[in-house]
Amino acid sequence: MLIKKIVTIAAVVSGLALAACNTVEGAGRDVESVGEAVSDVAK
């Protein structure tokens, strides 16, 4: 029973970590696109 709880907690934590990575990656792309737009306007 304890092992089942540990496996469940590990799966939830892994899922949250993957979701956070995708969120950070998407935010990085957004910041990059804003930087490119500002650079284009400056030119």
MARLODREN-297993 format. One record per atom (N, C-alpha, C, O): atom name; x, y, z; residue number from 1; residue in one letter. Coordinates in Angstrom, 3 decimals. Layout:
// MARLODREN-297993
+------+----------+----------+----------+-----+------+
| atom |        x |        y |        z |  nr | rest |
+------+----------+----------+----------+-----+------+
|   CA |        X |        Y |        Z | NUM |    a |
...
+------+----------+----------+----------+-----+------+
//
This chain:
// MARLODREN-297993
+------+----------+----------+----------+-----+------+
| atom |        x |        y |        z |  nr | rest |
+------+----------+----------+----------+-----+------+
|    N |    0.831 |   -1.192 |    0.000 |   1 |    m |
|   CA |    0.000 |    0.000 |    0.000 |   1 |    m |
|    C |    0.875 |    1.255 |    0.000 |   1 |    m |
|    O |    0.580 |    2.214 |   -0.713 |   1 |    m |
|    N |    1.944 |    1.253 |    0.792 |   2 |    l |
|   CA |    2.854 |    2.404 |    0.852 |   2 |    l |
|    C |    3.524 |    2.619 |   -0.503 |   2 |    l |
|    O |    3.694 |    3.756 |   -0.943 |   2 |    l |
|    N |    3.904 |    1.525 |   -1.160 |   3 |    i |
|   CA |    4.554 |    1.637 |   -2.470 |   3 |    i |
|    C |    3.589 |    2.234 |   -3.485 |   3 |    i |
|    O |    3.995 |    3.027 |   -4.335 |   3 |    i |
|    N |    2.316 |    1.861 |   -3.402 |   4 |    k |
|   CA |    1.315 |    2.399 |   -4.330 |   4 |    k |
|    C |    1.183 |    3.914 |   -4.145 |   4 |    k |
|    O |    1.071 |    4.649 |   -5.126 |   4 |    k |
|    N |    1.195 |    4.381 |   -2.898 |   5 |    k |
|   CA |    1.115 |    5.821 |   -2.629 |   5 |    k |
|    C |    2.349 |    6.542 |   -3.168 |   5 |    k |
|    O |    2.244 |    7.616 |   -3.761 |   5 |    k |
|    N |    3.514 |    5.941 |   -2.955 |   6 |    i |
|   CA |    4.759 |    6.553 |   -3.432 |   6 |    i |
|    C |    4.762 |    6.646 |   -4.951 |   6 |    i |
|    O |    5.152 |    7.673 |   -5.506 |   6 |    i |
|    N |    4.337 |    5.600 |   -5.621 |   7 |    v |
|   CA |    4.280 |    5.603 |   -7.090 |   7 |    v |
|    C |    3.280 |    6.646 |   -7.568 |   7 |    v |
|    O |    3.555 |    7.348 |   -8.541 |   7 |    v |
|    N |    2.149 |    6.768 |   -6.927 |   8 |    t |
|   CA |    1.143 |    7.762 |   -7.306 |   8 |    t |
|    C |    1.685 |    9.171 |   -7.120 |   8 |    t |
|    O |    1.520 |   10.017 |   -7.999 |   8 |    t |
|    N |    2.321 |    9.432 |   -6.006 |   9 |    i |
|   CA |    2.892 |   10.757 |   -5.753 |   9 |    i |
|    C |    3.982 |   11.071 |   -6.776 |   9 |    i |
|    O |    4.056 |   12.193 |   -7.276 |   9 |    i |
|    N |    4.819 |   10.098 |   -7.086 |  10 |    a |
|   CA |    5.884 |   10.295 |   -8.074 |  10 |    a |
|    C |    5.296 |   10.606 |   -9.448 |  10 |    a |
|    O |    5.828 |   11.451 |  -10.169 |  10 |    a |
|    N |    4.217 |    9.941 |   -9.814 |  11 |    a |
|   CA |    3.583 |   10.190 |  -11.102 |  11 |    a |
|    C |    2.996 |   11.597 |  -11.161 |  11 |    a |
|    O |    3.115 |   12.274 |  -12.182 |  11 |    a |
|    N |    2.369 |   12.036 |  -10.089 |  12 |    v |
|   CA |    1.783 |   13.378 |  -10.048 |  12 |    v |
|    C |    2.878 |   14.434 |  -10.125 |  12 |    v |
|    O |    2.756 |   15.403 |  -10.874 |  12 |    v |
|    N |    3.939 |   14.253 |   -9.359 |  13 |    v |
|   CA |    5.050 |   15.211 |   -9.370 |  13 |    v |
|    C |    5.694 |   15.257 |  -10.757 |  13 |    v |
|    O |    6.025 |   16.336 |  -11.248 |  13 |    v |
|    N |    5.869 |   14.118 |  -11.377 |  14 |    s |
|   CA |    6.449 |   14.080 |  -12.726 |  14 |    s |
|    C |    5.555 |   14.808 |  -13.727 |  14 |    s |
|    O |    6.045 |   15.546 |  -14.582 |  14 |    s |
|    N |    4.270 |   14.602 |  -13.619 |  15 |    g |
|   CA |    3.332 |   15.284 |  -14.514 |  15 |    g |
|    C |    3.375 |   16.790 |  -14.338 |  15 |    g |
|    O |    3.368 |   17.536 |  -15.318 |  15 |    g |
|    N |    3.420 |   17.234 |  -13.098 |  16 |    l |
|   CA |    3.503 |   18.676 |  -12.833 |  16 |    l |
|    C |    4.816 |   19.257 |  -13.344 |  16 |    l |
|    O |    4.832 |   20.362 |  -13.887 |  16 |    l |
|    N |    5.899 |   18.538 |  -13.180 |  17 |    a |
|   CA |    7.203 |   19.009 |  -13.656 |  17 |    a |
|    C |    7.202 |   19.148 |  -15.168 |  17 |    a |
|    O |    7.727 |   20.125 |  -15.703 |  17 |    a |
|    N |    6.619 |   18.184 |  -15.857 |  18 |    l |
|   CA |    6.552 |   18.265 |  -17.322 |  18 |    l |
|    C |    5.677 |   19.425 |  -17.765 |  18 |    l |
|    O |    6.009 |   20.119 |  -18.726 |  18 |    l |
|    N |    4.578 |   19.642 |  -17.086 |  19 |    a |
|   CA |    3.697 |   20.759 |  -17.431 |  19 |    a |
|    C |    4.411 |   22.089 |  -17.201 |  19 |    a |
|    O |    4.262 |   23.017 |  -17.996 |  19 |    a |
|    N |    5.176 |   22.186 |  -16.133 |  20 |    a |
|   CA |    5.917 |   23.419 |  -15.846 |  20 |    a |
|    C |    6.975 |   23.666 |  -16.912 |  20 |    a |
|    O |    7.186 |   24.809 |  -17.316 |  20 |    a |
|    N |    7.637 |   22.625 |  -17.367 |  21 |    c |
|   CA |    8.655 |   22.789 |  -18.414 |  21 |    c |
|    C |    8.018 |   23.318 |  -19.689 |  21 |    c |
|    O |    8.563 |   24.212 |  -20.336 |  21 |    c |
|    N |    6.874 |   22.769 |  -20.049 |  22 |    n |
|   CA |    6.198 |   23.241 |  -21.254 |  22 |    n |
|    C |    5.767 |   24.694 |  -21.099 |  22 |    n |
|    O |    5.836 |   25.464 |  -22.057 |  22 |    n |
|    N |    5.331 |   25.070 |  -19.930 |  23 |    t |
|   CA |    4.902 |   26.445 |  -19.689 |  23 |    t |
|    C |    6.080 |   27.405 |  -19.810 |  23 |    t |
|    O |    5.968 |   28.462 |  -20.431 |  23 |    t |
|    N |    7.196 |   27.035 |  -19.218 |  24 |    v |
|   CA |    8.386 |   27.886 |  -19.276 |  24 |    v |
|    C |    8.892 |   27.987 |  -20.711 |  24 |    v |
|    O |    9.315 |   29.057 |  -21.147 |  24 |    v |
|    N |    8.850 |   26.889 |  -21.437 |  25 |    e |
|   CA |    9.286 |   26.901 |  -22.834 |  25 |    e |
|    C |    8.398 |   27.823 |  -23.657 |  25 |    e |
|    O |    8.896 |   28.592 |  -24.478 |  25 |    e |
|    N |    7.099 |   27.753 |  -23.447 |  26 |    g |
|   CA |    6.164 |   28.616 |  -24.167 |  26 |    g |
|    C |    6.369 |   30.078 |  -23.813 |  26 |    g |
|    O |    6.297 |   30.945 |  -24.684 |  26 |    g |
|    N |    6.624 |   30.358 |  -22.546 |  27 |    a |
|   CA |    6.879 |   31.733 |  -22.124 |  27 |    a |
|    C |    8.162 |   32.238 |  -22.762 |  27 |    a |
|    O |    8.236 |   33.400 |  -23.160 |  27 |    a |
|    N |    9.160 |   31.395 |  -22.864 |  28 |    g |
|   CA |   10.414 |   31.780 |  -23.515 |  28 |    g |
|    C |   10.199 |   32.128 |  -24.966 |  28 |    g |
|    O |   10.794 |   33.081 |  -25.471 |  28 |    g |
|    N |    9.359 |   31.372 |  -25.647 |  29 |    r |
|   CA |    9.051 |   31.684 |  -27.049 |  29 |    r |
|    C |    8.323 |   33.020 |  -27.166 |  29 |    r |
|    O |    8.591 |   33.800 |  -28.080 |  29 |    r |
|    N |    7.411 |   33.279 |  -26.245 |  30 |    d |
|   CA |    6.678 |   34.550 |  -26.266 |  30 |    d |
|    C |    7.628 |   35.727 |  -26.073 |  30 |    d |
|    O |    7.530 |   36.728 |  -26.783 |  30 |    d |
|    N |    8.542 |   35.611 |  -25.120 |  31 |    v |
|   CA |    9.498 |   36.689 |  -24.864 |  31 |    v |
|    C |   10.399 |   36.885 |  -26.082 |  31 |    v |
|    O |   10.724 |   38.016 |  -26.444 |  31 |    v |
|    N |   10.794 |   35.800 |  -26.700 |  32 |    e |
|   CA |   11.641 |   35.890 |  -27.884 |  32 |    e |
|    C |   10.915 |   36.596 |  -29.027 |  32 |    e |
|    O |   11.509 |   37.426 |  -29.716 |  32 |    e |
|    N |    9.650 |   36.278 |  -29.231 |  33 |    s |
|   CA |    8.902 |   36.917 |  -30.313 |  33 |    s |
|    C |    8.696 |   38.401 |  -30.043 |  33 |    s |
|    O |    8.722 |   39.203 |  -30.977 |  33 |    s |
|    N |    8.494 |   38.782 |  -28.793 |  34 |    v |
|   CA |    8.373 |   40.199 |  -28.444 |  34 |    v |
|    C |    9.698 |   40.908 |  -28.720 |  34 |    v |
|    O |    9.710 |   42.016 |  -29.256 |  34 |    v |
|    N |   10.803 |   40.276 |  -28.359 |  35 |    g |
|   CA |   12.118 |   40.856 |  -28.618 |  35 |    g |
|    C |   12.367 |   41.051 |  -30.096 |  35 |    g |
|    O |   12.927 |   42.071 |  -30.498 |  35 |    g |
|    N |   11.965 |   40.100 |  -30.908 |  36 |    e |
|   CA |   12.131 |   40.223 |  -32.362 |  36 |    e |
|    C |   11.268 |   41.358 |  -32.902 |  36 |    e |
|    O |   11.709 |   42.112 |  -33.770 |  36 |    e |
|    N |   10.053 |   41.485 |  -32.399 |  37 |    a |
|   CA |    9.155 |   42.565 |  -32.854 |  37 |    a |
|    C |    9.741 |   43.928 |  -32.507 |  37 |    a |
|    O |    9.716 |   44.841 |  -33.332 |  37 |    a |
|    N |   10.263 |   44.071 |  -31.305 |  38 |    v |
|   CA |   10.872 |   45.334 |  -30.889 |  38 |    v |
|    C |   12.088 |   45.626 |  -31.765 |  38 |    v |
|    O |   12.306 |   46.768 |  -32.171 |  38 |    v |
|    N |   12.872 |   44.599 |  -32.052 |  39 |    s |
|   CA |   14.061 |   44.769 |  -32.897 |  39 |    s |
|    C |   13.666 |   45.217 |  -34.299 |  39 |    s |
|    O |   14.312 |   46.086 |  -34.884 |  39 |    s |
|    N |   12.603 |   44.619 |  -34.835 |  40 |    d |
|   CA |   12.132 |   45.001 |  -36.174 |  40 |    d |
|    C |   11.657 |   46.446 |  -36.201 |  40 |    d |
|    O |   11.928 |   47.165 |  -37.162 |  40 |    d |
|    N |   10.958 |   46.878 |  -35.168 |  41 |    v |
|   CA |   10.466 |   48.261 |  -35.092 |  41 |    v |
|    C |   11.652 |   49.222 |  -34.991 |  41 |    v |
|    O |   11.621 |   50.304 |  -35.577 |  41 |    v |
|    N |   12.684 |   48.841 |  -34.261 |  42 |    a |
|   CA |   13.845 |   49.699 |  -34.086 |  42 |    a |
|    C |   14.598 |   49.894 |  -35.407 |  42 |    a |
|    O |   15.207 |   50.941 |  -35.629 |  42 |    a |
|    N |   14.555 |   48.909 |  -36.258 |  43 |    k |
|   CA |   15.234 |   49.003 |  -37.559 |  43 |    k |
|    C |   14.453 |   49.939 |  -38.447 |  43 |    k |
|    O |   14.840 |   50.170 |  -39.593 |  43 |    k |
+------+----------+----------+----------+-----+------+
//
